């Protein structure tokens, strides 16, 4: 296990205990549907980077939703 007690210089309220890559614990977590690679990638990002990524995803979702509504409003099949 990897224990993380600080993130970007700030202490965590409770330490994170993460499995070491390519171990039984890692494979067990992945078998339960946990994407540890994505979790590790997220932990490496600063809060600002995570916020920017979230804002970009939210913008994409909003744009897709708007396009969907416009498409069905024009065809008269609004759902």
Z-matrix of the N, CA and C atoms (Angstrom, degrees):
N
C 1 1.450
C 2 1.520 1 110.11
N 3 1.321 2 114.27 1 146.74
C 4 1.455 3 121.77 2 173.41
C 5 1.518 4 106.45 3 -106.10
N 6 1.322 5 117.24 4 130.42
C 7 1.455 6 121.11 5 178.67
C 8 1.519 7 108.81 6 -109.86
N 9 1.313 8 115.98 7 126.68
C 10 1.459 9 121.94 8 179.45
C 11 1.521 10 107.33 9 -111.81
N 12 1.320 11 115.95 10 121.36
C 13 1.467 12 119.94 11 -178.89
C 14 1.526 13 112.61 12 -109.94
N 15 1.342 14 116.66 13 -15.63
C 16 1.461 15 121.57 14 179.04
C 17 1.522 16 109.28 15 -133.92
N 18 1.294 17 116.01 16 146.78
C 19 1.454 18 121.21 17 174.29
C 20 1.518 19 107.80 18 -130.30
N 21 1.309 20 116.84 19 114.38
C 22 1.463 21 122.91 20 179.19
C 23 1.527 22 110.86 21 55.71
N 24 1.343 23 115.56 22 43.21
C 25 1.456 24 120.95 23 175.39
C 26 1.509 25 114.82 24 83.77
N 27 1.312 26 117.26 25 -5.08
C 28 1.463 27 120.50 26 -179.09
C 29 1.525 28 109.79 27 -105.29
N 30 1.345 29 117.81 28 131.79
C 31 1.458 30 118.55 29 177.99
C 32 1.533 31 110.82 30 -67.99
N 33 1.308 32 115.79 31 145.17
C 34 1.461 33 121.10 32 176.75
C 35 1.527 34 109.01 33 -87.44
N 36 1.325 35 117.02 34 149.58
C 37 1.462 36 120.03 35 176.80
C 38 1.518 37 110.73 36 -60.75
N 39 1.319 38 116.18 37 -42.33
C 40 1.457 39 122.08 38 176.43
C 41 1.520 40 107.65 39 -133.68
N 42 1.334 41 117.88 40 136.86
C 43 1.461 42 119.46 41 -179.60
C 44 1.529 43 111.37 42 -63.73
N 45 1.325 44 115.25 43 146.27
C 46 1.456 45 121.15 44 174.15
C 47 1.522 46 108.39 45 -91.64
N 48 1.311 47 117.16 46 132.08
C 49 1.459 48 121.93 47 177.28
C 50 1.519 49 107.41 48 -112.46
N 51 1.317 50 116.19 49 107.51
C 52 1.456 51 121.12 50 -176.24
C 53 1.522 52 110.47 51 -113.99
N 54 1.317 53 117.49 52 141.64
C 55 1.460 54 119.92 53 178.90
C 56 1.531 55 111.69 54 -67.42
N 57 1.299 56 115.56 55 149.48
C 58 1.461 57 121.85 56 175.17
C 59 1.530 58 107.62 57 -73.43
N 60 1.352 59 117.52 58 138.52
C 61 1.466 60 119.65 59 -179.70
C 62 1.528 61 112.67 60 -55.27
N 63 1.325 62 114.22 61 144.93
C 64 1.463 63 124.43 62 176.22
C 65 1.526 64 113.18 63 58.40
N 66 1.329 65 115.85 64 44.85
C 67 1.460 66 121.92 65 173.15
C 68 1.529 67 107.67 66 -123.04
N 69 1.307 68 115.88 67 173.80
C 70 1.466 69 119.79 68 179.49
C 71 1.533 70 110.30 69 -60.64
N 72 1.335 71 117.42 70 -40.36
C 73 1.464 72 120.83 71 -179.88
C 74 1.530 73 110.68 72 -63.80
N 75 1.333 74 116.46 73 -39.58
C 76 1.470 75 121.64 74 177.96
C 77 1.522 76 109.44 75 -62.80
N 78 1.332 77 117.09 76 -48.83
C 79 1.468 78 120.91 77 -179.43
C 80 1.526 79 111.39 78 -64.06
N 81 1.328 80 116.55 79 -36.32
C 82 1.469 81 120.23 80 178.45
C 83 1.537 82 110.13 81 -65.00
N 84 1.325 83 116.75 82 -43.82
C 85 1.468 84 120.21 83 178.46
C 86 1.523 85 110.69 84 -62.86
N 87 1.334 86 116.90 85 -43.31
C 88 1.468 87 119.87 86 178.44
C 89 1.523 88 111.40 87 -64.56
N 90 1.329 89 117.42 88 -35.13
C 91 1.470 90 120.72 89 178.53
C 92 1.531 91 110.58 90 -64.69
N 93 1.342 92 116.83 91 -26.99
C 94 1.467 93 121.50 92 177.37
C 95 1.521 94 111.74 93 -84.41
N 96 1.344 95 116.68 94 0.86
C 97 1.458 96 120.31 95 176.91
C 98 1.517 97 114.55 96 93.32
N 99 1.322 98 118.41 97 11.95
C 100 1.460 99 121.68 98 179.46
C 101 1.521 100 108.79 99 -90.03
N 102 1.317 101 116.95 100 124.26
C 103 1.460 102 121.68 101 178.57
C 104 1.524 103 107.89 102 -89.78
N 105 1.320 104 116.10 103 89.28
C 106 1.456 105 120.81 104 -177.15
C 107 1.518 106 112.60 105 -67.26
N 108 1.309 107 117.92 106 -31.99
C 109 1.460 108 119.81 107 178.04
C 110 1.527 109 109.81 108 -61.66
N 111 1.318 110 116.94 109 -41.87
C 112 1.460 111 120.80 110 178.55
C 113 1.530 112 110.04 111 -67.24
N 114 1.328 113 116.95 112 -38.87
C 115 1.461 114 121.01 113 178.19
C 116 1.524 115 110.55 114 -62.47
N 117 1.320 116 117.01 115 -47.71
C 118 1.460 117 120.79 116 178.74
C 119 1.523 118 110.63 117 -60.60
N 120 1.332 119 116.76 118 -41.96
C 121 1.460 120 120.80 119 179.37
C 122 1.527 121 110.61 120 -61.46
N 123 1.324 122 116.83 121 -41.75
C 124 1.456 123 121.09 122 179.99
C 125 1.529 124 111.70 123 -66.19
N 126 1.317 125 116.93 124 -39.09
C 127 1.462 126 120.40 125 -179.69
C 128 1.526 127 111.07 126 -64.28
N 129 1.304 128 116.59 127 -31.13
C 130 1.469 129 120.76 128 -178.83
C 131 1.532 130 112.16 129 -73.27
N 132 1.326 131 117.81 130 -17.39
C 133 1.459 132 121.26 131 -177.69
C 134 1.522 133 110.94 132 -85.22
N 135 1.326 134 114.66 133 151.00
C 136 1.460 135 119.17 134 174.72
C 137 1.528 136 108.41 135 -76.17
N 138 1.321 137 117.84 136 161.47
C 139 1.467 138 119.24 137 176.02
C 140 1.528 139 112.11 138 -56.15
N 141 1.341 140 117.49 139 -38.92
C 142 1.468 141 119.89 140 178.21
C 143 1.525 142 111.63 141 -61.96
N 144 1.334 143 116.82 142 -41.06
C 145 1.470 144 119.98 143 178.65
C 146 1.518 145 110.46 144 -64.19
N 147 1.331 146 117.58 145 -40.77
C 148 1.472 147 120.55 146 179.15
C 149 1.523 148 111.05 147 -65.60
N 150 1.339 149 116.96 148 -39.32
C 151 1.465 150 120.48 149 179.02
C 152 1.524 151 110.52 150 -65.62
N 153 1.335 152 117.05 151 -43.55
C 154 1.473 153 120.20 152 178.14
C 155 1.530 154 110.98 153 -61.43
N 156 1.333 155 116.81 154 -41.65
C 157 1.464 156 120.54 155 179.51
C 158 1.530 157 110.09 156 -64.88
N 159 1.312 158 116.85 157 -42.01
C 160 1.464 159 120.76 158 178.67
C 161 1.528 160 110.38 159 -64.00
N 162 1.338 161 116.60 160 -43.44
C 163 1.467 162 120.31 161 179.74
C 164 1.524 163 111.15 162 -61.28
N 165 1.338 164 116.91 163 -39.89
C 166 1.467 165 120.65 164 178.37
C 167 1.529 166 110.60 165 -65.02
N 168 1.324 167 117.22 166 -41.79
C 169 1.471 168 120.98 167 178.89
C 170 1.530 169 110.62 168 -66.09
N 171 1.322 170 116.51 169 -40.73
C 172 1.461 171 120.50 170 178.33
C 173 1.527 172 110.71 171 -64.27
N 174 1.331 173 117.02 172 -41.33
C 175 1.467 174 121.12 173 177.88
C 176 1.533 175 110.22 174 -61.23
N 177 1.331 176 116.79 175 -43.88
C 178 1.463 177 120.54 176 178.92
C 179 1.530 178 110.69 177 -62.25
N 180 1.321 179 117.42 178 -45.97
C 181 1.468 180 120.76 179 -179.55
C 182 1.527 181 111.09 180 -62.24
N 183 1.320 182 116.67 181 -41.17
C 184 1.469 183 121.02 182 179.09
C 185 1.522 184 110.78 183 -65.87
N 186 1.326 185 116.54 184 -41.87
C 187 1.473 186 120.90 185 178.58
C 188 1.529 187 110.56 186 -62.84
N 189 1.328 188 116.52 187 -44.18
C 190 1.469 189 119.87 188 179.24
C 191 1.528 190 110.99 189 -64.53
N 192 1.317 191 116.70 190 -40.78
C 193 1.463 192 120.80 191 179.84
C 194 1.530 193 110.17 192 -63.39
N 195 1.323 194 116.58 193 -44.41
C 196 1.467 195 121.06 194 179.24
C 197 1.525 196 110.79 195 -61.67
N 198 1.328 197 116.81 196 -43.78
C 199 1.471 198 120.83 197 178.90
C 200 1.525 199 110.66 198 -62.88
N 201 1.327 200 117.07 199 -40.15
C 202 1.465 201 121.60 200 179.22
C 203 1.533 202 110.10 201 -62.24
N 204 1.326 203 116.02 202 -47.92
C 205 1.462 204 120.34 203 -178.50
C 206 1.527 205 110.16 204 -63.37
N 207 1.333 206 117.42 205 -43.46
C 208 1.471 207 120.51 206 178.87
C 209 1.513 208 111.58 207 -62.98
N 210 1.311 209 117.67 208 -41.03
C 211 1.469 210 121.51 209 -179.61
C 212 1.515 211 110.81 210 -60.96
N 213 1.323 212 116.72 211 -47.21
C 214 1.471 213 118.88 212 -177.20
C 215 1.520 214 112.31 213 -78.88
N 216 1.334 215 118.35 214 -24.64
C 217 1.453 216 119.91 215 175.59
C 218 1.530 217 110.19 216 -68.90
N 219 1.337 218 116.57 217 -37.16
C 220 1.463 219 120.91 218 179.44
C 221 1.523 220 111.55 219 -70.22
N 222 1.334 221 116.31 220 -34.27
C 223 1.463 222 118.65 221 -177.44
C 224 1.527 223 111.79 222 -88.39
N 225 1.331 224 117.18 223 -5.71
C 226 1.457 225 120.31 224 179.78
C 227 1.515 226 113.84 225 79.03
N 228 1.317 227 117.40 226 12.31
C 229 1.466 228 121.12 227 -178.87
C 230 1.525 229 111.43 228 -112.23
N 231 1.310 230 118.43 229 36.89
C 232 1.470 231 121.03 230 -177.15
C 233 1.520 232 110.21 231 -55.32
N 234 1.323 233 114.36 232 137.42
C 235 1.478 234 119.13 233 -177.27
C 236 1.483 235 110.19 234 -117.58
